[in-house]
Amino acid sequence: MFESFKPIAFKGNTIFIKNKLLDRKVPYERKYTMEFNESIPTIYIEEDGKRIANFIVEPIKENPDLSGQYIHLYTSVTKDFIFMMDGIITKNSNLPDLNKKRDFEGVRFQPLFLANCKLNIESEGKGLFDRGLHYSGQVTPGNVRLVCICDFCKKSFSISSFHTGFSESQYFYSEDGLQTLVVNLWDVKGVPGPLASGVDVDRLKQVEKTLPKPTYGKGRYKYYNSFRCPHCQKPYIDFEKFPELRTKEYYGNVFINKEAQVYRKEEK
């Protein structure tokens, strides 16, 4: 039965948000187990009868057909009216013991700013910390994929992130933003480290000349190349427009089911 009296309600693969019912109840949270009926399912988000997001849950290659499986969702609306959602994918309807089971699939969905959001936030072109997909001081596990929404075409796409600080590495995106290069800091002299300050632009240009060409992406790898939407090619993390974000974004990203290109010393 549809819960018309709940601020957040669920029916099938659609989530309904009702702002009038939220006014005096934020922060508010609800849990829900959704069964997938398609191999590549979509979760629809509606706010006061208007569709505001279509999140496609792209399967990983190790589990390519999600039909008949479940996602255990934790949804919430903050006091500032930001909708947030995380999920755990399982092959049965039981939620696993996350302290014991390590092979679950985690999903974090891009937070949505509701119509009555009390914050004046401009997230277009900003990084994953500004968008609420990563949190400072809290490491995102490697088995958690991120589902993003393009600022321009509004289509969703899924990515995996890796922490460059732990691996003592740096990432570079191809000019079309479709491929990621990982460079170990000790392999190329002059590569800026994670959270580096005062990047020497002239030295950086010399470093970029030594990098290999992408194997399927277009153009050269560059430190300030943007990470782009795979659908429309518009910047998603726009380092050209916001170069000050570059050193703060210490997670590199690859599209789901894609592998990063790894720099080898013999490559040019």
HELIX and SHEET records of a PDB file:
HELIX    1   1 ASN A   19  LEU A   22  1                                   4    
HELIX    2   2 THR A  164  SER A  167  1                                   4    
HELIX    3   3 VAL A  201  LYS A  209  1                                   9    
HELIX    4   4 PRO A  243  LEU A  245  5                                   3    
SHEET    1   A 4 ILE A   8  LYS A  11  0                                        
SHEET    2   A 4 THR A  14  ILE A  17 -1                                        
SHEET    3   A 4 THR A  42  GLU A  47  1                                        
SHEET    4   A 4 LYS A  50  ILE A  56 -1                                        
SHEET    1   B 7 TYR A  28  GLU A  35  0                                        
SHEET    2   B 7 TYR A  70  VAL A  77 -1                                        
SHEET    3   B 7 ILE A  82  THR A  90 -1                                        
SHEET    4   B 7 GLU A 105  PHE A 113 -1                                        
SHEET    5   B 7 VAL A 144  ILE A 149  1                                        
SHEET    6   B 7 SER A 156  HIS A 163 -1                                        
SHEET    7   B 7 TYR A 251  PHE A 255 -1                                        
SHEET    1   C 3 SER A 169  TYR A 173  0                                        
SHEET    2   C 3 THR A 180  ASN A 184 -1                                        
SHEET    3   C 3 GLN A 261  VAL A 262  1                                        
SHEET    1   D 2 PHE A 227  ARG A 228  0                                        
SHEET    2   D 2 PRO A 235  ILE A 237 -1                                        
END                                                                             
